[in-house]
C-alpha cells in the first residue's frame, strides 16, 4: 500500500510539474490571483480531508481496542 501511494504521488508530482511549466503561465493576467487561490485552496482541502479521515480512523481503532480490553 505504501509503495503504491509513493509511486502514485511521484507520478502526480511529475505530471503537475510538466503541466505548470508551459510558456503561457502568466502571473500578470487579471485572473491569476483567483486561479492561484482556487488551486492552493484545493490543495488545502485535500490535506484537510486526509487529516480528518486519518484522525477518524485512528480514533475508531482506539475505541475498538478499548472495547476489547
CHARMM internal coordinates of N, CA and C (Angstrom, degrees):
IC EDIT
DIST 1 N 1 CA 1.4573
DIST 1 CA 1 C 1.5192
ANGL 1 N 1 CA 1 C 110.55
DIST 1 C 2 N 1.3352
ANGL 1 CA 1 C 2 N 116.35
DIHE 1 N 1 CA 1 C 2 N -45.39
DIST 2 N 2 CA 1.4517
ANGL 1 C 2 N 2 CA 120.21
DIHE 1 CA 1 C 2 N 2 CA -178.02
DIST 2 CA 2 C 1.5298
ANGL 2 N 2 CA 2 C 111.09
DIHE 1 C 2 N 2 CA 2 C -65.66
DIST 2 C 3 N 1.3436
ANGL 2 CA 2 C 3 N 116.29
DIHE 2 N 2 CA 2 C 3 N -37.73
DIST 3 N 3 CA 1.4625
ANGL 2 C 3 N 3 CA 119.95
DIHE 2 CA 2 C 3 N 3 CA 178.16
DIST 3 CA 3 C 1.5220
ANGL 3 N 3 CA 3 C 110.86
DIHE 2 C 3 N 3 CA 3 C -65.28
DIST 3 C 4 N 1.3234
ANGL 3 CA 3 C 4 N 116.78
DIHE 3 N 3 CA 3 C 4 N -37.55
DIST 4 N 4 CA 1.4574
ANGL 3 C 4 N 4 CA 120.84
DIHE 3 CA 3 C 4 N 4 CA 179.70
DIST 4 CA 4 C 1.5217
ANGL 4 N 4 CA 4 C 110.57
DIHE 3 C 4 N 4 CA 4 C -66.30
DIST 4 C 5 N 1.3262
ANGL 4 CA 4 C 5 N 116.85
DIHE 4 N 4 CA 4 C 5 N -43.41
DIST 5 N 5 CA 1.4610
ANGL 4 C 5 N 5 CA 120.25
DIHE 4 CA 4 C 5 N 5 CA 179.04
DIST 5 CA 5 C 1.5235
ANGL 5 N 5 CA 5 C 111.25
DIHE 4 C 5 N 5 CA 5 C -65.21
DIST 5 C 6 N 1.3171
ANGL 5 CA 5 C 6 N 116.70
DIHE 5 N 5 CA 5 C 6 N -40.17
DIST 6 N 6 CA 1.4508
ANGL 5 C 6 N 6 CA 120.32
DIHE 5 CA 5 C 6 N 6 CA 179.05
DIST 6 CA 6 C 1.5231
ANGL 6 N 6 CA 6 C 110.68
DIHE 5 C 6 N 6 CA 6 C -64.83
DIST 6 C 7 N 1.3239
ANGL 6 CA 6 C 7 N 116.59
DIHE 6 N 6 CA 6 C 7 N -45.19
DIST 7 N 7 CA 1.4616
ANGL 6 C 7 N 7 CA 120.52
DIHE 6 CA 6 C 7 N 7 CA -179.84
DIST 7 CA 7 C 1.5247
ANGL 7 N 7 CA 7 C 111.37
DIHE 6 C 7 N 7 CA 7 C -64.28
DIST 7 C 8 N 1.3243
ANGL 7 CA 7 C 8 N 117.09
DIHE 7 N 7 CA 7 C 8 N -43.12
DIST 8 N 8 CA 1.4657
ANGL 7 C 8 N 8 CA 119.22
DIHE 7 CA 7 C 8 N 8 CA 179.87
DIST 8 CA 8 C 1.5258
ANGL 8 N 8 CA 8 C 111.06
DIHE 7 C 8 N 8 CA 8 C -69.35
DIST 8 C 9 N 1.3192
ANGL 8 CA 8 C 9 N 117.65
DIHE 8 N 8 CA 8 C 9 N -34.28
DIST 9 N 9 CA 1.4618
ANGL 8 C 9 N 9 CA 120.28
DIHE 8 CA 8 C 9 N 9 CA 176.64
DIST 9 CA 9 C 1.5187
ANGL 9 N 9 CA 9 C 112.00
DIHE 8 C 9 N 9 CA 9 C -65.24
DIST 9 C 10 N 1.3239
ANGL 9 CA 9 C 10 N 116.19
DIHE 9 N 9 CA 9 C 10 N -42.43
DIST 10 N 10 CA 1.4622
ANGL 9 C 10 N 10 CA 119.58
DIHE 9 CA 9 C 10 N 10 CA 177.02
DIST 10 CA 10 C 1.5218
ANGL 10 N 10 CA 10 C 111.52
DIHE 9 C 10 N 10 CA 10 C -64.84
DIST 10 C 11 N 1.3204
ANGL 10 CA 10 C 11 N 117.08
DIHE 10 N 10 CA 10 C 11 N -38.45
DIST 11 N 11 CA 1.4572
ANGL 10 C 11 N 11 CA 120.85
DIHE 10 CA 10 C 11 N 11 CA 177.96
DIST 11 CA 11 C 1.5222
ANGL 11 N 11 CA 11 C 110.90
DIHE 10 C 11 N 11 CA 11 C -63.69
DIST 11 C 12 N 1.3297
ANGL 11 CA 11 C 12 N 117.03
DIHE 11 N 11 CA 11 C 12 N -42.86
DIST 12 N 12 CA 1.4606
ANGL 11 C 12 N 12 CA 120.53
DIHE 11 CA 11 C 12 N 12 CA 178.20
DIST 12 CA 12 C 1.5263
ANGL 12 N 12 CA 12 C 111.60
DIHE 11 C 12 N 12 CA 12 C -64.57
DIST 12 C 13 N 1.3205
ANGL 12 CA 12 C 13 N 117.00
DIHE 12 N 12 CA 12 C 13 N -40.96
DIST 13 N 13 CA 1.4589
ANGL 12 C 13 N 13 CA 119.48
DIHE 12 CA 12 C 13 N 13 CA 178.53
DIST 13 CA 13 C 1.5275
ANGL 13 N 13 CA 13 C 111.32
DIHE 12 C 13 N 13 CA 13 C -63.95
DIST 13 C 14 N 1.3061
ANGL 13 CA 13 C 14 N 116.58
DIHE 13 N 13 CA 13 C 14 N -39.71
DIST 14 N 14 CA 1.4560
ANGL 13 C 14 N 14 CA 120.17
DIHE 13 CA 13 C 14 N 14 CA 178.35
DIST 14 CA 14 C 1.5219
ANGL 14 N 14 CA 14 C 110.82
DIHE 13 C 14 N 14 CA 14 C -64.97
DIST 14 C 15 N 1.3262
ANGL 14 CA 14 C 15 N 116.79
DIHE 14 N 14 CA 14 C 15 N -44.29
DIST 15 N 15 CA 1.4608
ANGL 14 C 15 N 15 CA 121.06
DIHE 14 CA 14 C 15 N 15 CA -179.87
DIST 15 CA 15 C 1.5276
ANGL 15 N 15 CA 15 C 110.89
DIHE 14 C 15 N 15 CA 15 C -65.96
DIST 15 C 16 N 1.3151
ANGL 15 CA 15 C 16 N 117.23
DIHE 15 N 15 CA 15 C 16 N -40.94
DIST 16 N 16 CA 1.4562
ANGL 15 C 16 N 16 CA 120.75
DIHE 15 CA 15 C 16 N 16 CA -178.96
DIST 16 CA 16 C 1.5265
ANGL 16 N 16 CA 16 C 111.00
DIHE 15 C 16 N 16 CA 16 C -66.47
DIST 16 C 17 N 1.3132
ANGL 16 CA 16 C 17 N 116.65
DIHE 16 N 16 CA 16 C 17 N -39.14
DIST 17 N 17 CA 1.4600
ANGL 16 C 17 N 17 CA 120.38
DIHE 16 CA 16 C 17 N 17 CA 179.53
DIST 17 CA 17 C 1.5189
ANGL 17 N 17 CA 17 C 110.61
DIHE 16 C 17 N 17 CA 17 C -63.25
DIST 17 C 18 N 1.3090
ANGL 17 CA 17 C 18 N 117.85
DIHE 17 N 17 CA 17 C 18 N -40.87
DIST 18 N 18 CA 1.4513
ANGL 17 C 18 N 18 CA 121.57
DIHE 17 CA 17 C 18 N 18 CA 179.87
DIST 18 CA 18 C 1.5221
ANGL 18 N 18 CA 18 C 110.59
DIHE 17 C 18 N 18 CA 18 C -69.98
DIST 18 C 19 N 1.3077
ANGL 18 CA 18 C 19 N 117.49
DIHE 18 N 18 CA 18 C 19 N -37.95
DIST 19 N 19 CA 1.4643
ANGL 18 C 19 N 19 CA 120.88
DIHE 18 CA 18 C 19 N 19 CA -177.98
DIST 19 CA 19 C 1.5254
ANGL 19 N 19 CA 19 C 111.55
DIHE 18 C 19 N 19 CA 19 C -68.25
DIST 19 C 20 N 1.3146
ANGL 19 CA 19 C 20 N 117.77
DIHE 19 N 19 CA 19 C 20 N -35.67
DIST 20 N 20 CA 1.4612
ANGL 19 C 20 N 20 CA 120.40
DIHE 19 CA 19 C 20 N 20 CA -177.82
DIST 20 CA 20 C 1.5237
ANGL 20 N 20 CA 20 C 113.11
DIHE 19 C 20 N 20 CA 20 C -84.65
DIST 20 C 21 N 1.3118
ANGL 20 CA 20 C 21 N 117.41
DIHE 20 N 20 CA 20 C 21 N -14.02
DIST 21 N 21 CA 1.4608
ANGL 20 C 21 N 21 CA 120.37
DIHE 20 CA 20 C 21 N 21 CA -176.33
DIST 21 CA 21 C 1.5224
ANGL 21 N 21 CA 21 C 110.49
DIHE 20 C 21 N 21 CA 21 C -94.91
DIST 21 C 22 N 1.3093
ANGL 21 CA 21 C 22 N 116.69
DIHE 21 N 21 CA 21 C 22 N 59.01
DIST 22 N 22 CA 1.4576
ANGL 21 C 22 N 22 CA 119.83
DIHE 21 CA 21 C 22 N 22 CA 177.60
DIST 22 CA 22 C 1.5212
ANGL 22 N 22 CA 22 C 109.01
DIHE 21 C 22 N 22 CA 22 C -114.39
DIST 22 C 23 N 1.3212
ANGL 22 CA 22 C 23 N 117.94
DIHE 22 N 22 CA 22 C 23 N 156.94
DIST 23 N 23 CA 1.4621
ANGL 22 C 23 N 23 CA 120.42
DIHE 22 CA 22 C 23 N 23 CA -174.76
DIST 23 CA 23 C 1.5256
ANGL 23 N 23 CA 23 C 114.20
DIHE 22 C 23 N 23 CA 23 C -68.41
DIST 23 C 24 N 1.3212
ANGL 23 CA 23 C 24 N 118.52
DIHE 23 N 23 CA 23 C 24 N -17.02
DIST 24 N 24 CA 1.4611
ANGL 23 C 24 N 24 CA 120.44
DIHE 23 CA 23 C 24 N 24 CA -177.81
DIST 24 CA 24 C 1.5136
ANGL 24 N 24 CA 24 C 114.46
DIHE 23 C 24 N 24 CA 24 C -91.23
DIST 24 C 25 N 1.3099
ANGL 24 CA 24 C 25 N 118.64
DIHE 24 N 24 CA 24 C 25 N 10.56
DIST 25 N 25 CA 1.4657
ANGL 24 C 25 N 25 CA 121.90
DIHE 24 CA 24 C 25 N 25 CA -179.50
DIST 25 CA 25 C 1.5273
ANGL 25 N 25 CA 25 C 108.65
DIHE 24 C 25 N 25 CA 25 C -75.52
DIST 25 C 26 N 1.3293
ANGL 25 CA 25 C 26 N 116.16
DIHE 25 N 25 CA 25 C 26 N 96.98
DIST 26 N 26 CA 1.4637
ANGL 25 C 26 N 26 CA 121.73
DIHE 25 CA 25 C 26 N 26 CA -171.93
DIST 26 CA 26 C 1.5222
ANGL 26 N 26 CA 26 C 110.01
DIHE 25 C 26 N 26 CA 26 C -111.63
DIST 26 C 27 N 1.3258
ANGL 26 CA 26 C 27 N 116.74
DIHE 26 N 26 CA 26 C 27 N 118.90
DIST 27 N 27 CA 1.4628
ANGL 26 C 27 N 27 CA 121.20
DIHE 26 CA 26 C 27 N 27 CA 178.91
DIST 27 CA 27 C 1.5242
ANGL 27 N 27 CA 27 C 112.94
DIHE 26 C 27 N 27 CA 27 C -84.16
DIST 27 C 28 N 1.3219
ANGL 27 CA 27 C 28 N 117.97
DIHE 27 N 27 CA 27 C 28 N -7.73
DIST 28 N 28 CA 1.4651
ANGL 27 C 28 N 28 CA 119.59
DIHE 27 CA 27 C 28 N 28 CA -179.24
DIST 28 CA 28 C 1.5248
ANGL 28 N 28 CA 28 C 112.13
DIHE 27 C 28 N 28 CA 28 C -93.02
DIST 28 C 29 N 1.3273
ANGL 28 CA 28 C 29 N 118.53
DIHE 28 N 28 CA 28 C 29 N -0.82
DIST 29 N 29 CA 1.4519
ANGL 28 C 29 N 29 CA 121.65
DIHE 28 CA 28 C 29 N 29 CA 178.88
DIST 29 CA 29 C 1.5298
ANGL 29 N 29 CA 29 C 109.30
DIHE 28 C 29 N 29 CA 29 C -68.67
DIST 29 C 30 N 1.3236
ANGL 29 CA 29 C 30 N 117.09
DIHE 29 N 29 CA 29 C 30 N 152.86
DIST 30 N 30 CA 1.4650
ANGL 29 C 30 N 30 CA 121.10
DIHE 29 CA 29 C 30 N 30 CA -177.62
DIST 30 CA 30 C 1.5257
ANGL 30 N 30 CA 30 C 112.46
DIHE 29 C 30 N 30 CA 30 C -66.10
DIST 30 C 31 N 1.3385
ANGL 30 CA 30 C 31 N 117.56
DIHE 30 N 30 CA 30 C 31 N -26.13
DIST 31 N 31 CA 1.4613
ANGL 30 C 31 N 31 CA 119.63
DIHE 30 CA 30 C 31 N 31 CA -177.18
DIST 31 CA 31 C 1.5256
ANGL 31 N 31 CA 31 C 112.88
DIHE 30 C 31 N 31 CA 31 C -91.87
DIST 31 C 32 N 1.3060
ANGL 31 CA 31 C 32 N 117.30
DIHE 31 N 31 CA 31 C 32 N -1.13
DIST 32 N 32 CA 1.4572
ANGL 31 C 32 N 32 CA 120.90
DIHE 31 CA 31 C 32 N 32 CA -176.35
DIST 32 CA 32 C 1.5328
ANGL 32 N 32 CA 32 C 113.14
DIHE 31 C 32 N 32 CA 32 C -58.89
DIST 32 C 33 N 1.3340
ANGL 32 CA 32 C 33 N 120.75
DIHE 32 N 32 CA 32 C 33 N -47.34
DIST 33 N 33 CA 1.4714
ANGL 32 C 33 N 33 CA 119.30
DIHE 32 CA 32 C 33 N 33 CA 179.25
DIST 33 CA 33 C 1.5350
ANGL 33 N 33 CA 33 C 112.87
DIHE 32 C 33 N 33 CA 33 C -60.29
DIST 33 C 34 N 1.3313
ANGL 33 CA 33 C 34 N 116.49
DIHE 33 N 33 CA 33 C 34 N -39.92
DIST 34 N 34 CA 1.4602
ANGL 33 C 34 N 34 CA 119.75
DIHE 33 CA 33 C 34 N 34 CA 179.45
DIST 34 CA 34 C 1.5227
ANGL 34 N 34 CA 34 C 111.09
DIHE 33 C 34 N 34 CA 34 C -66.32
DIST 34 C 35 N 1.3131
ANGL 34 CA 34 C 35 N 116.60
DIHE 34 N 34 CA 34 C 35 N -45.36
DIST 35 N 35 CA 1.4645
ANGL 34 C 35 N 35 CA 120.56
DIHE 34 CA 34 C 35 N 35 CA -178.80
DIST 35 CA 35 C 1.5219
ANGL 35 N 35 CA 35 C 110.47
DIHE 34 C 35 N 35 CA 35 C -62.86
DIST 35 C 36 N 1.3229
ANGL 35 CA 35 C 36 N 117.64
DIHE 35 N 35 CA 35 C 36 N -42.90
DIST 36 N 36 CA 1.4604
ANGL 35 C 36 N 36 CA 120.27
DIHE 35 CA 35 C 36 N 36 CA -179.70
DIST 36 CA 36 C 1.5227
ANGL 36 N 36 CA 36 C 111.35
DIHE 35 C 36 N 36 CA 36 C -68.78
DIST 36 C 37 N 1.3186
ANGL 36 CA 36 C 37 N 117.22
DIHE 36 N 36 CA 36 C 37 N -36.55
DIST 37 N 37 CA 1.4581
ANGL 36 C 37 N 37 CA 120.36
DIHE 36 CA 36 C 37 N 37 CA 177.42
DIST 37 CA 37 C 1.5244
ANGL 37 N 37 CA 37 C 110.71
DIHE 36 C 37 N 37 CA 37 C -64.32
DIST 37 C 38 N 1.3189
ANGL 37 CA 37 C 38 N 116.64
DIHE 37 N 37 CA 37 C 38 N -44.22
DIST 38 N 38 CA 1.4653
ANGL 37 C 38 N 38 CA 119.95
DIHE 37 CA 37 C 38 N 38 CA 178.15
DIST 38 CA 38 C 1.5252
ANGL 38 N 38 CA 38 C 111.50
DIHE 37 C 38 N 38 CA 38 C -65.17
DIST 38 C 39 N 1.3238
ANGL 38 CA 38 C 39 N 116.66
DIHE 38 N 38 CA 38 C 39 N -39.60
DIST 39 N 39 CA 1.4603
ANGL 38 C 39 N 39 CA 120.83
DIHE 38 CA 38 C 39 N 39 CA -179.71
DIST 39 CA 39 C 1.5295
ANGL 39 N 39 CA 39 C 110.78
DIHE 38 C 39 N 39 CA 39 C -63.34
DIST 39 C 40 N 1.3164
ANGL 39 CA 39 C 40 N 117.31
DIHE 39 N 39 CA 39 C 40 N -51.27
DIST 40 N 40 CA 1.4593
ANGL 39 C 40 N 40 CA 120.00
DIHE 39 CA 39 C 40 N 40 CA -178.73
DIST 40 CA 40 C 1.5274
ANGL 40 N 40 CA 40 C 111.53
DIHE 39 C 40 N 40 CA 40 C -71.80
DIST 40 C 41 N 1.3231
ANGL 40 CA 40 C 41 N 117.16
DIHE 40 N 40 CA 40 C 41 N -28.58
DIST 41 N 41 CA 1.4600
ANGL 40 C 41 N 41 CA 120.04
DIHE 40 CA 40 C 41 N 41 CA 173.88
DIST 41 CA 41 C 1.5195
ANGL 41 N 41 CA 41 C 111.91
DIHE 40 C 41 N 41 CA 41 C -65.22
DIST 41 C 42 N 1.3353
ANGL 41 CA 41 C 42 N 115.94
DIHE 41 N 41 CA 41 C 42 N -38.72
DIST 42 N 42 CA 1.4669
ANGL 41 C 42 N 42 CA 119.93
DIHE 41 CA 41 C 42 N 42 CA 177.21
DIST 42 CA 42 C 1.5201
ANGL 42 N 42 CA 42 C 110.66
DIHE 41 C 42 N 42 CA 42 C -65.36
DIST 42 C 43 N 1.3203
ANGL 42 CA 42 C 43 N 117.10
DIHE 42 N 42 CA 42 C 43 N -40.11
DIST 43 N 43 CA 1.4688
ANGL 42 C 43 N 43 CA 120.42
DIHE 42 CA 42 C 43 N 43 CA 177.33
DIST 43 CA 43 C 1.5322
ANGL 43 N 43 CA 43 C 109.95
DIHE 42 C 43 N 43 CA 43 C -62.76
DIST 43 C 44 N 1.3217
ANGL 43 CA 43 C 44 N 116.70
DIHE 43 N 43 CA 43 C 44 N -43.84
DIST 44 N 44 CA 1.4585
ANGL 43 C 44 N 44 CA 120.54
DIHE 43 CA 43 C 44 N 44 CA 179.44
DIST 44 CA 44 C 1.5346
ANGL 44 N 44 CA 44 C 110.89
DIHE 43 C 44 N 44 CA 44 C -63.72
DIST 44 C 45 N 1.3295
ANGL 44 CA 44 C 45 N 117.14
DIHE 44 N 44 CA 44 C 45 N -37.11
DIST 45 N 45 CA 1.4612
ANGL 44 C 45 N 45 CA 120.49
DIHE 44 CA 44 C 45 N 45 CA 178.68
DIST 45 CA 45 C 1.5262
ANGL 45 N 45 CA 45 C 111.39
DIHE 44 C 45 N 45 CA 45 C -65.83
DIST 45 C 46 N 1.3151
ANGL 45 CA 45 C 46 N 117.39
DIHE 45 N 45 CA 45 C 46 N -39.86
DIST 46 N 46 CA 1.4628
ANGL 45 C 46 N 46 CA 121.03
DIHE 45 CA 45 C 46 N 46 CA 178.34
DIST 46 CA 46 C 1.5249
ANGL 46 N 46 CA 46 C 110.11
DIHE 45 C 46 N 46 CA 46 C -65.67
DIST 46 C 47 N 1.3265
ANGL 46 CA 46 C 47 N 116.99
DIHE 46 N 46 CA 46 C 47 N -43.81
DIST 47 N 47 CA 1.4610
ANGL 46 C 47 N 47 CA 120.61
DIHE 46 CA 46 C 47 N 47 CA 178.99
DIST 47 CA 47 C 1.5328
ANGL 47 N 47 CA 47 C 110.30
DIHE 46 C 47 N 47 CA 47 C -64.10
DIST 47 C 48 N 1.3191
ANGL 47 CA 47 C 48 N 116.95
DIHE 47 N 47 CA 47 C 48 N -42.71
DIST 48 N 48 CA 1.4642
ANGL 47 C 48 N 48 CA 120.54
DIHE 47 CA 47 C 48 N 48 CA 178.43
DIST 48 CA 48 C 1.5147
ANGL 48 N 48 CA 48 C 112.55
DIHE 47 C 48 N 48 CA 48 C -63.82
DIST 48 C 49 N 1.3194
ANGL 48 CA 48 C 49 N 116.75
DIHE 48 N 48 CA 48 C 49 N -40.79
DIST 49 N 49 CA 1.4571
ANGL 48 C 49 N 49 CA 120.51
DIHE 48 CA 48 C 49 N 49 CA 178.18
DIST 49 CA 49 C 1.5224
ANGL 49 N 49 CA 49 C 111.19
DIHE 48 C 49 N 49 CA 49 C -65.71
DIST 49 C 50 N 1.3249
ANGL 49 CA 49 C 50 N 116.74
DIHE 49 N 49 CA 49 C 50 N -42.64
DIST 50 N 50 CA 1.4706
ANGL 49 C 50 N 50 CA 120.52
DIHE 49 CA 49 C 50 N 50 CA 178.13
DIST 50 CA 50 C 1.5238
ANGL 50 N 50 CA 50 C 110.40
DIHE 49 C 50 N 50 CA 50 C -61.88
DIST 50 C 51 N 1.3264
ANGL 50 CA 50 C 51 N 117.36
DIHE 50 N 50 CA 50 C 51 N -42.80
DIST 51 N 51 CA 1.4594
ANGL 50 C 51 N 51 CA 121.36
DIHE 50 CA 50 C 51 N 51 CA 178.50
DIST 51 CA 51 C 1.5313
ANGL 51 N 51 CA 51 C 110.58
DIHE 50 C 51 N 51 CA 51 C -61.43
DIST 51 C 52 N 1.3231
ANGL 51 CA 51 C 52 N 116.64
DIHE 51 N 51 CA 51 C 52 N -44.38
DIST 52 N 52 CA 1.4610
ANGL 51 C 52 N 52 CA 121.49
DIHE 51 CA 51 C 52 N 52 CA -179.29
DIST 52 CA 52 C 1.5248
ANGL 52 N 52 CA 52 C 111.19
DIHE 51 C 52 N 52 CA 52 C -62.87
DIST 52 C 53 N 1.3358
ANGL 52 CA 52 C 53 N 116.93
DIHE 52 N 52 CA 52 C 53 N -45.27
DIST 53 N 53 CA 1.4623
ANGL 52 C 53 N 53 CA 121.08
DIHE 52 CA 52 C 53 N 53 CA -178.79
DIST 53 CA 53 C 1.5260
ANGL 53 N 53 CA 53 C 110.90
DIHE 52 C 53 N 53 CA 53 C -65.40
DIST 53 C 54 N 1.3234
ANGL 53 CA 53 C 54 N 116.98
DIHE 53 N 53 CA 53 C 54 N -43.64
DIST 54 N 54 CA 1.4664
ANGL 53 C 54 N 54 CA 120.78
DIHE 53 CA 53 C 54 N 54 CA 179.31
DIST 54 CA 54 C 1.5274
ANGL 54 N 54 CA 54 C 110.29
DIHE 53 C 54 N 54 CA 54 C -64.31
DIST 54 C 55 N 1.3164
ANGL 54 CA 54 C 55 N 116.90
DIHE 54 N 54 CA 54 C 55 N -42.25
DIST 55 N 55 CA 1.4624
ANGL 54 C 55 N 55 CA 120.28
DIHE 54 CA 54 C 55 N 55 CA 179.76
DIST 55 CA 55 C 1.5231
ANGL 55 N 55 CA 55 C 111.40
DIHE 54 C 55 N 55 CA 55 C -63.91
DIST 55 C 56 N 1.3239
ANGL 55 CA 55 C 56 N 116.74
DIHE 55 N 55 CA 55 C 56 N -41.77
DIST 56 N 56 CA 1.4686
ANGL 55 C 56 N 56 CA 119.66
DIHE 55 CA 55 C 56 N 56 CA 178.18
DIST 56 CA 56 C 1.5227
ANGL 56 N 56 CA 56 C 111.18
DIHE 55 C 56 N 56 CA 56 C -65.60
DIST 56 C 57 N 1.3122
ANGL 56 CA 56 C 57 N 116.72
DIHE 56 N 56 CA 56 C 57 N -39.24
DIST 57 N 57 CA 1.4625
ANGL 56 C 57 N 57 CA 120.58
DIHE 56 CA 56 C 57 N 57 CA 179.63
DIST 57 CA 57 C 1.5232
ANGL 57 N 57 CA 57 C 110.87
DIHE 56 C 57 N 57 CA 57 C -63.44
DIST 57 C 58 N 1.3135
ANGL 57 CA 57 C 58 N 116.62
DIHE 57 N 57 CA 57 C 58 N -44.47
DIST 58 N 58 CA 1.4694
ANGL 57 C 58 N 58 CA 120.28
DIHE 57 CA 57 C 58 N 58 CA 178.58
DIST 58 CA 58 C 1.5248
ANGL 58 N 58 CA 58 C 111.20
DIHE 57 C 58 N 58 CA 58 C -65.03
DIST 58 C 59 N 1.3185
ANGL 58 CA 58 C 59 N 116.12
DIHE 58 N 58 CA 58 C 59 N -41.49
DIST 59 N 59 CA 1.4653
ANGL 58 C 59 N 59 CA 120.31
DIHE 58 CA 58 C 59 N 59 CA 179.66
DIST 59 CA 59 C 1.5309
ANGL 59 N 59 CA 59 C 110.17
DIHE 58 C 59 N 59 CA 59 C -63.43
DIST 59 C 60 N 1.3271
ANGL 59 CA 59 C 60 N 116.93
DIHE 59 N 59 CA 59 C 60 N -41.86
DIST 60 N 60 CA 1.4545
ANGL 59 C 60 N 60 CA 121.26
DIHE 59 CA 59 C 60 N 60 CA 179.24
DIST 60 CA 60 C 1.5298
ANGL 60 N 60 CA 60 C 110.77
DIHE 59 C 60 N 60 CA 60 C -64.68
DIST 60 C 61 N 1.3396
ANGL 60 CA 60 C 61 N 116.39
DIHE 60 N 60 CA 60 C 61 N -41.02
DIST 61 N 61 CA 1.4659
ANGL 60 C 61 N 61 CA 120.86
DIHE 60 CA 60 C 61 N 61 CA 178.70
DIST 61 CA 61 C 1.5291
ANGL 61 N 61 CA 61 C 110.67
DIHE 60 C 61 N 61 CA 61 C -64.62
DIST 61 C 62 N 1.3373
ANGL 61 CA 61 C 62 N 118.06
DIHE 61 N 61 CA 61 C 62 N -39.81
DIST 62 N 62 CA 1.4589
ANGL 61 C 62 N 62 CA 121.24
DIHE 61 CA 61 C 62 N 62 CA 179.32
DIST 62 CA 62 C 1.5300
ANGL 62 N 62 CA 62 C 110.58
DIHE 61 C 62 N 62 CA 62 C -66.03
DIST 62 C 63 N 1.3211
ANGL 62 CA 62 C 63 N 116.80
DIHE 62 N 62 CA 62 C 63 N -40.40
DIST 63 N 63 CA 1.4731
ANGL 62 C 63 N 63 CA 119.89
DIHE 62 CA 62 C 63 N 63 CA 178.15
DIST 63 CA 63 C 1.5144
ANGL 63 N 63 CA 63 C 111.50
DIHE 62 C 63 N 63 CA 63 C -64.47
DIST 63 C 64 N 1.3312
ANGL 63 CA 63 C 64 N 117.01
DIHE 63 N 63 CA 63 C 64 N -38.49
DIST 64 N 64 CA 1.4616
ANGL 63 C 64 N 64 CA 120.85
DIHE 63 CA 63 C 64 N 64 CA 178.19
DIST 64 CA 64 C 1.5121
ANGL 64 N 64 CA 64 C 110.60
DIHE 63 C 64 N 64 CA 64 C -65.13
DIST 64 C 65 N 1.3189
ANGL 64 CA 64 C 65 N 117.46
DIHE 64 N 64 CA 64 C 65 N -41.63
DIST 65 N 65 CA 1.4593
ANGL 64 C 65 N 65 CA 121.21
DIHE 64 CA 64 C 65 N 65 CA 179.90
DIST 65 CA 65 C 1.5191
ANGL 65 N 65 CA 65 C 110.97
DIHE 64 C 65 N 65 CA 65 C -67.09
DIST 65 C 66 N 1.3277
ANGL 65 CA 65 C 66 N 118.26
DIHE 65 N 65 CA 65 C 66 N -37.05
DIST 66 N 66 CA 1.4593
ANGL 65 C 66 N 66 CA 121.37
DIHE 65 CA 65 C 66 N 66 CA 179.24
DIST 66 CA 66 C 1.5174
ANGL 66 N 66 CA 66 C 111.22
DIHE 65 C 66 N 66 CA 66 C -67.64
DIST 66 C 67 N 1.3215
ANGL 66 CA 66 C 67 N 117.74
DIHE 66 N 66 CA 66 C 67 N -36.59
DIST 67 N 67 CA 1.4641
ANGL 66 C 67 N 67 CA 121.46
DIHE 66 CA 66 C 67 N 67 CA 178.89
DIST 67 CA 67 C 1.5198
ANGL 67 N 67 CA 67 C 111.14
DIHE 66 C 67 N 67 CA 67 C -68.54
DIST 67 C 68 N 1.3359
ANGL 67 CA 67 C 68 N 117.10
DIHE 67 N 67 CA 67 C 68 N -31.97
DIST 68 N 68 CA 1.4604
ANGL 67 C 68 N 68 CA 120.57
DIHE 67 CA 67 C 68 N 68 CA 178.77
DIST 68 CA 68 C 1.5206
ANGL 68 N 68 CA 68 C 111.88
DIHE 67 C 68 N 68 CA 68 C -71.67
DIST 68 C 69 N 1.3328
ANGL 68 CA 68 C 69 N 117.18
DIHE 68 N 68 CA 68 C 69 N -30.15
DIST 69 N 69 CA 1.4918
ANGL 68 C 69 N 69 CA 120.96
DIHE 68 CA 68 C 69 N 69 CA -178.62
DIST 69 CA 69 C 1.4737
ANGL 69 N 69 CA 69 C 110.36
DIHE 68 C 69 N 69 CA 69 C -80.01
END
COOR INIT
IC SEED 1 N 1 CA 1 C
IC BUILD
